[in-house]
Amino acid sequence: MMDEMRKSKRTDLDAKIQLKLLKHGEEQLVDAEITNVSRGGVGFRTKDLLQLGECYQTQITLWTKEKVDTVIRIIRAEVNEDGSFIFGGTFVGMENPDTLRILIYQMLNDQE
């Protein structure tokens, strides 16, 4: 089990995303499933092995169907029992309106 490293509260989010590696001259697309999101980052699962410190561009779709464009830097990794990988990523340069959308999503989920 991964140690808790987030400074912000996690909220479950069931969504699929595609990550695009941000590395000069290299394009790698990775399909992933988001498990949770916080104001500072995201947890996700994928069958692909990613490297700590790498940055990926992605788009997260919230429950309102709003899309949040962001860059995620991989900060932690764990191997799942089924051989897939669980990663934690921190948002890099996320705009304040997008951070606010995530906070609203968390507030509404806490009321359910």
GROMACS elastic network, one bead per residue, 0.5 to 0.9 nm:
[ bonds ]
;  ai    aj funct       b0    kb
    1    78     6  0.76790   500
    2     5     6  0.85270   500
    2    76     6  0.80809   500
    2    77     6  0.78988   500
    2    78     6  0.68678   500
    2    86     6  0.89497   500
    4     7     6  0.86599   500
    5    76     6  0.89922   500
    6     9     6  0.73421   500
    6    10     6  0.79811   500
    6    38     6  0.79921   500
    6    40     6  0.72446   500
    6    41     6  0.77585   500
    6    90     6  0.87960   500
    7    38     6  0.87678   500
    7    39     6  0.87203   500
    7    40     6  0.73884   500
    8    38     6  0.58557   500
    8    39     6  0.59955   500
    8    40     6  0.63575   500
    8    41     6  0.85265   500
    9    37     6  0.83582   500
    9    38     6  0.57390   500
    9    39     6  0.74730   500
    9    40     6  0.89005   500
    9   106     6  0.84244   500
   10    36     6  0.60814   500
   10    37     6  0.54923   500
   10    39     6  0.80210   500
   10    41     6  0.88001   500
   10    42     6  0.83321   500
   10    43     6  0.89022   500
   10   106     6  0.81183   500
   11    35     6  0.85687   500
   11    36     6  0.52795   500
   11    37     6  0.53820   500
   11    38     6  0.62150   500
   11   105     6  0.84149   500
   11   106     6  0.60312   500
   11   109     6  0.76962   500
   11   110     6  0.85782   500
   12    34     6  0.83849   500
   12    35     6  0.58766   500
   12    37     6  0.63907   500
   12    38     6  0.88856   500
   12   106     6  0.87832   500
   12   109     6  0.87495   500
   13    34     6  0.62688   500
   13    35     6  0.55257   500
   13    37     6  0.63724   500
   13    62     6  0.80654   500
   13    63     6  0.84761   500
   14    33     6  0.71546   500
   14    34     6  0.58106   500
   14    35     6  0.58293   500
   14    36     6  0.73549   500
   15    32     6  0.86071   500
   15    33     6  0.57827   500
   15    34     6  0.52576   500
   15    35     6  0.75037   500
   15    60     6  0.77403   500
   15    61     6  0.71971   500
   15    62     6  0.81632   500
   16    31     6  0.74092   500
   16    32     6  0.58099   500
   16    34     6  0.60014   500
   16    60     6  0.80964   500
   16    61     6  0.84657   500
   17    30     6  0.83553   500
   17    31     6  0.60654   500
   17    32     6  0.53646   500
   17    33     6  0.61430   500
   17    34     6  0.70756   500
   17    58     6  0.69128   500
   17    59     6  0.67279   500
   17    60     6  0.64777   500
   17    61     6  0.82408   500
   18    29     6  0.65489   500
   18    30     6  0.55023   500
   18    32     6  0.60375   500
   18    33     6  0.85967   500
   18    57     6  0.84788   500
   18    58     6  0.61331   500
   18    59     6  0.74987   500
   18    60     6  0.89390   500
   19    28     6  0.80162   500
   19    29     6  0.55947   500
   19    31     6  0.63695   500
   19    32     6  0.73091   500
   19    56     6  0.55547   500
   19    57     6  0.57338   500
   19    59     6  0.80595   500
   19    71     6  0.89809   500
   19    72     6  0.86513   500
   20    27     6  0.68681   500
   20    28     6  0.57308   500
   20    30     6  0.65104   500
   20    55     6  0.84293   500
   20    56     6  0.50802   500
   20    57     6  0.50746   500
   20    58     6  0.64066   500
   21    26     6  0.74875   500
   21    27     6  0.59431   500
   21    28     6  0.52101   500
   21    29     6  0.65309   500
   21    30     6  0.80783   500
   21    54     6  0.74980   500
   21    55     6  0.62125   500
   21    57     6  0.64990   500
   22    25     6  0.89322   500
   22    26     6  0.76506   500
   22    27     6  0.73630   500
   22    28     6  0.83260   500
   22    54     6  0.76643   500
   22    55     6  0.56607   500
   22    56     6  0.53816   500
   22    57     6  0.66116   500
   22    71     6  0.87777   500
   23    26     6  0.55414   500
   23    27     6  0.71661   500
   23    28     6  0.88088   500
   23    54     6  0.82450   500
   23    55     6  0.78501   500
   23    56     6  0.86310   500
   24    27     6  0.82139   500
   30    46     6  0.77121   500
   30    47     6  0.86971   500
   30    48     6  0.69038   500
   31    45     6  0.89492   500
   31    46     6  0.65638   500
   31    47     6  0.81824   500
   31    48     6  0.81493   500
   32    44     6  0.63957   500
   32    45     6  0.56010   500
   32    47     6  0.77948   500
   32    48     6  0.85529   500
   33    43     6  0.86624   500
   33    44     6  0.53764   500
   33    45     6  0.52122   500
   33    46     6  0.65133   500
   34    37     6  0.76124   500
   34    42     6  0.71424   500
   34    43     6  0.59314   500
   34    45     6  0.64243   500
   34    60     6  0.87336   500
   35    42     6  0.77207   500
   35    43     6  0.54694   500
   35    44     6  0.50797   500
   35    45     6  0.70224   500
   36    41     6  0.87507   500
   36    42     6  0.58476   500
   36    43     6  0.51545   500
   36    44     6  0.70186   500
   37    40     6  0.79817   500
   37    41     6  0.60004   500
   37    43     6  0.62337   500
   37    44     6  0.88087   500
   37   102     6  0.77805   500
   37   106     6  0.87896   500
   38    41     6  0.52786   500
   38    42     6  0.61236   500
   38    43     6  0.86483   500
   38    99     6  0.88953   500
   38   102     6  0.69597   500
   38   103     6  0.78198   500
   38   106     6  0.80472   500
   39    42     6  0.83990   500
   39    91     6  0.83638   500
   39    99     6  0.58368   500
   39   100     6  0.81240   500
   39   102     6  0.61029   500
   39   103     6  0.64717   500
   40    89     6  0.85995   500
   40    90     6  0.58044   500
   40    91     6  0.57897   500
   40    92     6  0.87418   500
   40    94     6  0.88655   500
   40    99     6  0.81065   500
   41    72     6  0.74387   500
   41    73     6  0.88352   500
   41    88     6  0.73289   500
   41    89     6  0.54546   500
   41    92     6  0.86625   500
   42    72     6  0.79973   500
   42    87     6  0.83410   500
   42    88     6  0.59117   500
   42    89     6  0.53586   500
   42    90     6  0.64463   500
   42    91     6  0.75793   500
   43    86     6  0.72181   500
   43    87     6  0.57403   500
   43    89     6  0.63533   500
   43    90     6  0.88864   500
   44    85     6  0.83669   500
   44    86     6  0.57437   500
   44    87     6  0.54316   500
   44    88     6  0.65672   500
   44    89     6  0.81889   500
   45    48     6  0.88367   500
   45    80     6  0.87532   500
   45    84     6  0.69223   500
   45    85     6  0.55897   500
   45    87     6  0.62452   500
   45    88     6  0.89747   500
   46    49     6  0.77391   500
   46    50     6  0.89991   500
   46    84     6  0.58157   500
   46    85     6  0.54244   500
   46    86     6  0.66366   500
   46    87     6  0.80559   500
   47    83     6  0.73422   500
   47    85     6  0.58704   500
   47    86     6  0.87722   500
   48    84     6  0.72989   500
   48    85     6  0.69857   500
   49    84     6  0.83306   500
   49    85     6  0.67495   500
   50    54     6  0.75152   500
   50    74     6  0.77549   500
   50    77     6  0.82341   500
   50    85     6  0.85522   500
   50    87     6  0.82765   500
   51    54     6  0.57642   500
   51    74     6  0.70250   500
   51    75     6  0.88202   500
   51    77     6  0.84045   500
   52    55     6  0.87748   500
   52    73     6  0.77762   500
   52    74     6  0.50380   500
   52    75     6  0.55334   500
   52    76     6  0.64701   500
   52    77     6  0.73928   500
   53    73     6  0.58118   500
   53    74     6  0.51735   500
   53    75     6  0.60778   500
   53    76     6  0.87673   500
   54    72     6  0.82673   500
   54    73     6  0.56284   500
   54    74     6  0.57172   500
   54    75     6  0.84663   500
   55    71     6  0.65189   500
   55    72     6  0.54824   500
   55    74     6  0.64920   500
   55    89     6  0.88120   500
   55    92     6  0.84967   500
   56    70     6  0.84506   500
   56    71     6  0.54896   500
   56    72     6  0.52260   500
   56    73     6  0.64697   500
   56    74     6  0.81555   500
   57    69     6  0.76502   500
   57    70     6  0.59710   500
   57    72     6  0.63760   500
   58    68     6  0.83332   500
   58    69     6  0.60076   500
   58    70     6  0.56297   500
   58    71     6  0.61323   500
   58    72     6  0.74382   500
   59    67     6  0.61909   500
   59    68     6  0.53895   500
   59    70     6  0.61250   500
   59    71     6  0.84674   500
   60    66     6  0.82292   500
   60    67     6  0.55530   500
   60    68     6  0.50520   500
   60    69     6  0.65144   500
   60    70     6  0.77433   500
   61    64     6  0.78186   500
   61    65     6  0.55609   500
   61    66     6  0.55986   500
   61    68     6  0.62978   500
   61    69     6  0.88921   500
   62    65     6  0.52895   500
   62    66     6  0.54573   500
   62    67     6  0.63828   500
   62    68     6  0.76426   500
   62   101     6  0.82220   500
   62   102     6  0.78938   500
   62   105     6  0.75638   500
   63    66     6  0.72617   500
   63   105     6  0.75323   500
   64    67     6  0.86395   500
   64   105     6  0.86614   500
   66   101     6  0.85671   500
   67    98     6  0.87916   500
   68    94     6  0.88682   500
   68    98     6  0.60546   500
   68    99     6  0.89488   500
   68   101     6  0.84451   500
   69    94     6  0.80498   500
   69    98     6  0.81733   500
   70    91     6  0.66698   500
   70    92     6  0.70512   500
   70    93     6  0.74556   500
   70    94     6  0.59530   500
   70    95     6  0.84685   500
   70    98     6  0.87834   500
   71    90     6  0.82777   500
   71    91     6  0.58059   500
   71    92     6  0.52929   500
   71    93     6  0.71695   500
   71    94     6  0.74706   500
   72    88     6  0.89830   500
   72    89     6  0.54370   500
   72    90     6  0.54260   500
   72    92     6  0.58566   500
   73    88     6  0.84083   500
   73    89     6  0.51290   500
   73    90     6  0.53232   500
   73    91     6  0.65254   500
   73    92     6  0.67067   500
   74    77     6  0.77890   500
   74    87     6  0.68473   500
   74    88     6  0.59796   500
   74    90     6  0.66491   500
   75    87     6  0.75774   500
   75    88     6  0.57558   500
   75    89     6  0.53288   500
   75    90     6  0.67760   500
   76    86     6  0.83358   500
   76    87     6  0.56100   500
   76    88     6  0.50134   500
   76    89     6  0.69628   500
   77    85     6  0.69261   500
   77    86     6  0.57367   500
   77    88     6  0.64088   500
   78    84     6  0.87351   500
   78    85     6  0.57297   500
   78    86     6  0.51483   500
   78    87     6  0.64367   500
   78    88     6  0.89186   500
   79    82     6  0.81990   500
   79    83     6  0.62087   500
   79    84     6  0.60868   500
   79    86     6  0.62257   500
   79    87     6  0.88231   500
   80    83     6  0.53674   500
   80    84     6  0.52373   500
   80    85     6  0.54702   500
   80    86     6  0.65126   500
   81    84     6  0.73279   500
   81    85     6  0.89105   500
   82    85     6  0.86648   500
   91    94     6  0.61098   500
   94    97     6  0.85203   500
   94    98     6  0.66770   500
   94    99     6  0.68463   500
   95    98     6  0.54867   500
   95    99     6  0.65101   500
   95   100     6  0.88815   500
   96   100     6  0.61625   500
   96   101     6  0.87181   500
   97   100     6  0.50249   500
   97   101     6  0.63521   500
   97   102     6  0.89407   500
   98   101     6  0.50490   500
   98   102     6  0.65706   500
   98   103     6  0.88335   500
   99   102     6  0.52841   500
   99   103     6  0.64166   500
   99   104     6  0.88282   500
  100   103     6  0.50236   500
  100   104     6  0.61950   500
  100   105     6  0.85620   500
  101   104     6  0.51672   500
  101   105     6  0.61746   500
  101   106     6  0.87090   500
  102   106     6  0.62502   500
  102   107     6  0.87186   500
  103   106     6  0.50810   500
  103   107     6  0.62515   500
  103   108     6  0.87237   500
  104   107     6  0.50627   500
  104   108     6  0.61974   500
  104   109     6  0.85650   500
  105   108     6  0.53252   500
  105   109     6  0.62033   500
  105   110     6  0.87062   500
  106   109     6  0.51262   500
  106   110     6  0.61688   500
  106   111     6  0.88731   500
  107   110     6  0.52220   500
  107   111     6  0.66857   500
  108   111     6  0.53633   500
  108   112     6  0.69805   500
  109   112     6  0.54157   500
